[in-house]
C-alpha cells in the first residue's frame, strides 16, 4: 500500500512539474511572438513580482502606476488596473445601482478619461458586460453590453461564481491582489496609505440600491449605491502598444512606461 502511495505521489509531482514547465515555455514563446517591448509582454503571471507587471502612465501630467493584469480581455487588448485608489472617494448614484450612465460611469468616461489625454490614442473603446436595469431589484440574470473607454471591474472578474458580468480574471485568484490603498487626503473613516474598499460595477440583484465592493482585506462586501467608495479605474489598450524603461520616475529604478 505504501509503495502504491509513493508511486501516485511521484506521478502527481511529475505531472505538476510538467504543467509548470509547459506554462513557462508557453510564456517564453508568447513573448517571442508579441515582442518584448509591448504592453502584453509584461502581463501578470504567477512567476512575476509587481515591478515586473507595473507600468506608469501620465494622469493629469503625472506618472501613475497601473498593473497589467490580463491579455485578451477582449480580442487584441490588454487590461490595465490603477494600482492605488483615486484620491477622491465617489458613489454610484443617489438611489440606483444600475451602472450605465450612473454618476461613476459618467465621471470615469468624462473627467477621468480627460486626465489620460496623453494616451487617448492607445485606450480602446471596450465592450463590457453589465446587469440590465430589469435584473436589479428582482434577482434577475439579464445582462447587456456597453462600450466604455474607462470602467470598473465586476464581482465575477474578482472570482465570484454567482454573477454573470464578464469572466474571472486569474490575477484575483490571490486574495492579496484584491487589496488596494488610498493615497488621498485623510477623511473621517480612511487615512492616507490605508487599505480601503473599492467599488465594483456589480449591483446586488435583490436590492434596487446596493452594490458590491472589494474590501480592505481582499473580501467582497455589499453597501449602498449612495455611499462613498474608493475608485480603481480600469481600461484596455492595444496589446501591441509599445512600452519602454525609463529613469527619473521612481528613485533608483528604471520602470516601464506607456506613452
N, C-alpha and C positions, 0 to 999 in steps of 0.2 A: 504493500500500500504506500509506504513512504517513497519507494522507488518511482511509483506512478506519479505521486505528487511532485517529486523533483523533476520528472520529465515534463509534466504540464507547466510547472513554474518556468522551466528553461524555455519552453516553446512560447509562452506568453512574453517573456523577456525579449526573445529574438524577434517576435512579431512587432512588439513596441519599438524596438531599436530600428527595425526595418522601416516602419512608418515614419519615424523621426528622420532617418537618412533620406527617404524619398521626399519628405516635405522640405528638407534643407536643399536638396538638389533641385527641386522644383523652383524654390525661391531664387537660387543662383541662375537657373535657366531663364526664369521670368525677367530678372534684371538684365540679362543679356539681350533679350528681345526688346524690352522697352527702353533700355538705356539707363545708365547710372545717374544721369543728370536730370531726370524727370521727377515730378512730384510723386508719381505712383511707385517709384523705386524705393522710397523711404517709408512706405506704408507700414503700420504696426504689424508685428508678429511676436510670438512668444519668446523669440531669441533676442529681442531688442530692449534697450533701456529707453527712457523718454527722450534723451538727447538725440537718439537715432531716428525718431519719427516726429520730432518737433520742428516746425517751420515758422518763420517770422514773416508777417505781412504788415503793411502800413495801414493803420486805423487812425483816422484824423491826423495823418502825417507822422505818427509814431509807430515804431515797430512793436508788434504784439504777438505773443506766441500762440500758435494753433497746433493741434495734434492731428496728424494724418492717420485716420483710423480705419478706412476701408476703401478698397478699389471696387469698381463696378457697382457702386450704389445705384446708379442707373448706367446702362452701357456706355463705356468710354469715359466714365467720370470717376474722380477720386473725392472722397468725403473728408472735409476738414471740420473740426470742432474747436471752438475757442477754449483754451486751456483753463483760464480763470473766469470767474463770473464778472459780468459788466458792473461798472461802478454804481449804476442806478438800478434799484430794485423796481420791478414792474408787475402789473397784474394782467390777466387775460382780458377781462371785461368787467363792467359793473355788476351785471347779473346774467351771465350767459357763458357757457363753456364751449360753444361752437367756435372752432379755430378760424375758419375762413373769414377774412376781413375783420377779425377781432382787433382790439387795441394793440395787442402784442404783435399780431401779424402785420398790421399797418406800420407800426414802429420799425420792425425789422426790415421791411421792404421799402421804407421811406427814409427816415432819418439815419438809421444804422447803415443801410446799404450805401447811402451817400458818403458815409465815413470811410468806405472802402474804394473810393473812386479810382485810386491808383491801380487797382486790379479788376476793375469792372470788365475789362476785355477778357479776363480769364474765368469769371464766375458764370456758371451755367444756369439757365432758367430750368429748374429741376422739377419733374413731376413727383409729387409726394402724395401719399395716401392718408386721408383723414376720415374720421367718423362723420357721417352726414348729419344734418340737422334733425332728420326724422328718427335717428337712433338715440338721440340724447333725451334722457328722462324716462325712456321706455326699455332700457337694457337691450337695445337693438344692435344688430350686427352690420347694418348698412354702412358702406364706405363710399367715398368718392375721391377723385384725383384733382389736385390743383397744381398749377405751375408757380413756383416761387424761386427767387434768387437766394433768399435767406429764410431759414426755417428753424423750428425747434425739433428735437428728436422725439420719438414716441416711446410709450411704455414697452411696446413689442420690441423695438430696437434695443432696449436695455435688457431684454431677456425674458419678458413675460410670455407665458403660454396661453394667456386668456384674452389677448387683444388681436385685432386684425390689421392694424396700421403698419405697413411696411414689413420688413423681415428682421430677424435677430442679427445683431452685429457681434462678431466674435470678440471684439475689443471689450465688451461689457461682461464677458464670462467671469472676469475677475471683479469681485465686489469693490476693491480699492480703485478700480478705474472709473467708478461712478462718482467718486468724491471730487469736489471742486472747491476752490477757495475764493473768498470775497476780498477784493483789494480796493474797494471804495471807502468813502468816509464812514466812520462808525455810526450806527443807528442805535435805537433803544434795545434792539434784540440781536444785533450782529456786529462784531468788531472786525477791523481790518486784519486780514490774514487768517481769519477763521473759516473753517469748512461750514458751508450752509446749503440749504435746499436750493435746487434749481428746477425751473419749470419744464414740463413736458407738454407736448401738444395734445395729449390724450385726455378726453373728458371721462369722468366717471359716469358710465351709461345709465345708472339707476337714479341719477340726480340731474336736475336742469342746470345747476351752477356749481359743479365740483370738478376738480381736475387732479391729475397725478403730478407728482414731482419726485425727483431724486433727493434723498435726504442727506444730511451732513455725514452720516456713517455708511452711505452707499446702499441703503434700502430704498424702497419706493413707498410713498405715502400719498394720502389724499388731503385736499384742502379746498377752500372756497376759491372760486374763479376771481373774486374781487380782492383777495389777499395779495400781498406783495411777495414776490419770489425773486431769487437770483435768475439771471438770464445767461445762457450759453449759446450764442448763435452758431449755426452750422450752415455750411454751403458746399457745393460741389464745384470743382474745376476740371478742365480737360485733363485726362490722365497723362497726356504728353507735355503738359506745361513744364517749362524749364525751371530748375532751381539752381542755386549756387551757394557756395560757402562764403561767408562774409565776416570780417572782424569789426570791432567797434560797437557792437550792439550789446553784447554781454561781456563783461570784463574777463580778459584772459581766455576767451573762447572764440573759435570760429563756429558760426551757426548757419543752418540752412535758411535761405531767404527766397521768397516767391515774389517776383516783381513784374 
